C-alpha cells in the first residue's frame, strides 16, 4: 500500500470524518458531510481531484461515478459495493475496501440507497455529476 493511501485511511479511521482526500500537491481535505456531498462539494468548488487519493466511509456506485468524474487515482472504502468496485476498476482507478457488500442500503437498512437507485442506469461519470449537481443543495442553501 502506498504511503498516501495509508495516510488517508489512517486519517479517516482516527478522526470523526466521512471522507478524506489527498491531492498530488500535498493538500489534504477531510469532511464530515454525509453521502456523496464531500465529493460533490469538492467538484463544485473546482478543487482538482485529478490523481487524488480518497478514503471514504461508504463507497457506492454513485460515489464511484463522481470520483471517476473527478479523475481520482485511488479509492479506499471502509464499506464498498460490488457495483462501485467494478465501476472504479472499469475506469482504471485503483480500489480497495475493508468490507465488500452487494449493494449500499438506505439509512434504516430496508432498501437500496436512493442515490444508488438514481445512478443504476447511468453509464458515464459526467451523468452522475450533472444529476447530483442539480439535485443536491449547495453550501449555504436551505
Backbone torsions as a table, in degrees:
resi	resn	phi	psi	omega
1	UNK	NA	133.2	-179.1
2	UNK	-74.5	159.8	-173.1
3	UNK	-63.0	-39.8	-178.9
4	UNK	-63.9	-43.1	178.5
5	UNK	-64.6	-42.7	178.3
6	UNK	-60.4	-40.6	-179.6
7	UNK	-65.5	-44.9	-179.4
8	UNK	-68.3	-34.2	176.8
9	UNK	-65.1	-45.2	179.1
10	UNK	-63.1	-41.2	178.7
11	UNK	-63.1	-42.4	178.3
12	UNK	-61.7	-44.4	-177.7
13	UNK	-70.0	-36.9	-171.9
14	UNK	-88.9	-15.7	-176.9
15	UNK	-117.3	161.3	178.9
16	UNK	-86.8	69.8	-179.8
17	UNK	-132.7	165.1	-178.2
18	UNK	-105.9	-21.9	-175.2
19	UNK	-152.6	138.0	177.4
20	UNK	-131.3	130.6	-179.1
21	UNK	-124.1	129.2	174.5
22	UNK	-117.2	122.3	-179.3
23	UNK	-87.4	161.6	178.1
24	UNK	-61.4	-23.4	-179.2
25	UNK	-86.3	5.3	174.9
26	UNK	94.8	0.1	178.1
27	UNK	-79.4	133.6	176.8
28	UNK	-120.2	130.4	179.4
29	UNK	-122.0	126.2	175.5
30	UNK	-115.0	140.9	-177.6
31	UNK	-132.7	150.8	173.8
32	UNK	-113.1	8.8	176.1
33	UNK	-66.2	151.4	-177.3
34	UNK	-92.0	163.7	174.1
35	UNK	61.3	-138.7	-178.9
36	UNK	-88.6	1.5	-175.4
37	UNK	-58.5	-39.4	178.6
38	UNK	-60.2	-42.9	-178.8
39	UNK	-69.8	-46.5	180.0
40	UNK	-60.0	-41.9	-179.6
41	UNK	-62.7	-42.4	177.9
42	UNK	-63.2	-42.4	177.9
43	UNK	-63.7	-41.5	179.2
44	UNK	-65.5	-38.4	-177.5
45	UNK	-75.3	-6.5	-179.9
46	UNK	81.2	6.4	176.2
47	UNK	-67.4	128.9	-176.6
48	UNK	-73.9	125.1	173.3
49	UNK	-98.3	-0.8	-178.0
50	UNK	-55.7	122.2	179.5
51	UNK	63.9	19.2	178.1
52	UNK	-77.8	162.4	175.1
53	UNK	-113.0	130.9	-172.0
54	UNK	-127.7	137.0	170.0
55	UNK	-122.9	131.8	-176.2
56	UNK	-138.7	148.5	178.7
57	UNK	-62.8	-45.2	-177.5
58	UNK	-134.9	124.7	178.1
59	UNK	-121.3	105.8	172.9
60	UNK	-101.8	-175.4	-178.6
61	UNK	-63.8	-33.6	178.4
62	UNK	-61.1	-48.7	178.6
63	UNK	-64.6	-41.1	-179.7
64	UNK	-59.7	-40.5	179.8
65	UNK	-65.5	-41.3	178.2
66	UNK	-66.1	-40.8	178.3
67	UNK	-63.7	-40.1	176.6
68	UNK	-64.6	-39.8	177.0
69	UNK	-59.6	-38.1	179.4
70	UNK	-76.0	-14.9	177.8
71	UNK	81.3	32.2	-178.2
72	UNK	-66.0	158.9	179.9
73	UNK	-89.9	-45.2	-176.8
74	UNK	-149.0	152.0	-176.0
75	UNK	-137.4	136.6	171.8
76	UNK	-120.5	134.4	174.4
77	UNK	-124.2	131.3	173.3
78	UNK	-60.7	-40.4	171.3
79	UNK	-126.2	134.1	179.1
80	UNK	-139.8	140.6	177.7
81	UNK	-83.3	156.6	176.8
82	UNK	-60.0	-38.3	178.7
83	UNK	-64.3	-38.7	178.1
84	UNK	-66.4	-45.7	-179.8
85	UNK	-59.9	-45.1	179.0
86	UNK	-63.1	-43.9	-178.7
87	UNK	-63.7	-44.4	179.2
88	UNK	-60.6	-46.2	-179.3
89	UNK	-65.6	-38.4	177.0
90	UNK	-61.5	-25.8	-179.7
91	UNK	-101.6	20.8	175.4
92	UNK	57.7	37.4	177.2
93	UNK	-109.0	125.0	178.3
94	UNK	-63.9	132.7	-176.4
95	UNK	-139.1	138.6	176.7
96	UNK	-139.7	157.4	175.5
97	UNK	-150.5	161.4	175.2
98	UNK	-84.4	-44.6	-178.5
99	UNK	-131.7	122.3	177.4
100	UNK	-99.2	127.2	-179.1
101	UNK	-122.4	156.3	178.9
102	UNK	-61.3	-45.5	179.6
103	UNK	-146.5	160.8	173.1
104	UNK	-89.2	130.8	-179.2
105	UNK	-96.9	163.4	175.9
106	UNK	-68.6	176.2	-173.4
107	UNK	-58.3	-36.1	-179.1
108	UNK	-95.1	5.2	173.6
109	UNK	72.3	19.8	-175.6
110	UNK	-100.2	-10.3	-176.3
111	UNK	-160.7	171.6	175.7
112	UNK	-65.3	141.5	178.1
113	UNK	-52.3	135.4	-179.5
114	UNK	-59.3	-32.6	178.3
115	UNK	-67.3	-37.5	178.6
116	UNK	-65.7	-38.6	177.5
117	UNK	-62.6	-39.3	-177.3
118	UNK	-66.1	-30.3	-177.4
119	UNK	-99.8	0.8	-173.6
120	UNK	-53.2	-37.8	-176.8
121	UNK	-101.5	-0.2	178.7
122	UNK	-79.9	147.7	-179.6
123	UNK	-118.0	-29.4	-174.7
124	UNK	-104.2	137.2	178.8
125	UNK	-55.0	-38.0	180.0
126	UNK	-61.5	-32.0	178.8
127	UNK	-63.2	-41.7	178.8
128	UNK	-65.8	-43.5	179.1
129	UNK	-60.2	-48.3	-178.9
130	UNK	-62.6	-39.8	178.3
131	UNK	-61.7	-53.7	-176.3
132	UNK	-72.3	-30.9	176.6
133	UNK	-62.6	-37.3	179.2
134	UNK	-77.5	-32.3	-174.5
135	UNK	-85.1	-37.2	-170.7
136	UNK	-90.5	139.8	179.9
137	UNK	-64.4	149.6	176.1
138	UNK	-86.3	158.9	178.0
139	UNK	-54.2	133.2	179.1
140	UNK	86.3	-2.7	177.8
141	UNK	-91.3	155.1	176.2
142	UNK	-90.3	NA	NA
